């Protein structure tokens, strides 16, 4: 870390840093506006960022937490593979989970940006594709024994444009294997366009400030970010936190699920946080293995959740994080040819929860509870043939219902949280748009009363969705990891309720489905999916009467749960608007619950 | 048509940095800009002009408070400048209905406005 005097005006540094964030937002806008699949254009399952020419993460703006870390490894591989052959006008595609990428579904488009002949930046757009040519019609394949059974086309830093023209060989390869190739091509153009927009803006940026100032800015901005991180870590207590969690079982493969361990060593003297991920099971013969990029991103995102909210997330801040990995592990160290098909979700979701709740061991006021986890039926990948469009095939990842967010020391959980690795940054699909795009009908979608993990601050509730195909059979691939081990509360908070999925026939629940399933639905049949709810933070008996009253009036919690769990006694009725908390009776009820606990 | 499609591709390339000439171009919205000569301004209301009481087109039984009153109904199309109507009455326009309450009056001005007065 540099202690020497800054050579740039701090105001200018701030202006330049914000300008770069603005460019990333313009990249984001390009993808949202021009992508073809709903998973990108509606649900925002993509991230954009800027990396320096020498592979330091510079500006991720509002990228998804699980996409951020690792982009610098991908740009480094691009340079390693292509060396001096990298030229202005090039673009590269990378989705290699063994080379820094998250998982094969995330096609990462990289555009090297030159100024006065020097490679100063690489603009990166990482997009979750609706399909990537897997052996099943889903970009998530939990049961894939290895990369061969998974079947994804993998592009390790492959050149896809030269002199601003497509390398048609690569386009033909993708079109030959990826389902609904025109949809992929539209998403490719959107991802490429996003990086090309950044190229234009960065050239203007360099033109305006000059190369030397831009280079000085890199150094100053990273050093400033590191100083902020040092300051923050020095204010934390010295501690060695160990936290464990468990993933859902997989029928016939992992009957007990996986026990996962994260160790966080906070060293305020050295101003470092050391994260040890090495104490985890070896790679497994399914698609659950997490890539280095995905697992590290998950944990880094959770660490940032426990730090100051406005810390810059870049290479400078990362200098203060140290990692230990195993040599062969389901966490961050997959061994080829093990599959990382669902690296960004299932195990990674658990890693976020384990890490952010570990910080709660430091005491009330620190860390977060566990957030609702699992890609339930509302986040399934659906596919089939659309009879209303002449039998044309369709495939898409839905983003219609979401898990409930975790509670913090100050706030109740966020309702539209989705899953821990994206923490509310994605968008929900519109029911109407999904029904227009695909031959499906959503029968119902709502919040489940009484599902929240209770606490002084409560987790967000679960959501429940029911949908099915309209006039031709549909395949839904559900890859849920949130139905057996529910999200835990911390500091006395209670767990949220786990998810469930059911097959519906003739309007009635016919069959409880396993958490991971490739489900075929005939017209008339439907799937009902309930997501999991966030855990609570702090003792529910400490929840303010006003908050419990609002919970009951608005239907988040019932009057019965308020009495049983929060110990709040009401007089009057909701129906005639006379409901009031009875303070004396509540105090007595809470004393009774406390006494029963110690008995 | 070719020029129109090309201008779409050019705009797409300017805003989003790529063009996809293989896909059909569909225009979902059109925005137009027109210029016109302003209408001649409406005549100013003439407070001195004579007023007259028009004939109602029908009557209808209506409640005003607790009282049921046989109420005259006027169709706006049939009214002319200077027509003055004592409440209770109803004026029916193509796009709205004006209730003239008891103790009020309505007068159609030269500019085509209904001016409602409390008596």
Interface residues (C-beta under 8 A of the other chain):
Chain A: X30 X33 X34 X182 X185 X186 X189 X190 X192 X193 X194 X196 X197 X199 X200
Chain B: X12 X15 X16 X17 X18 X20 X22 X23
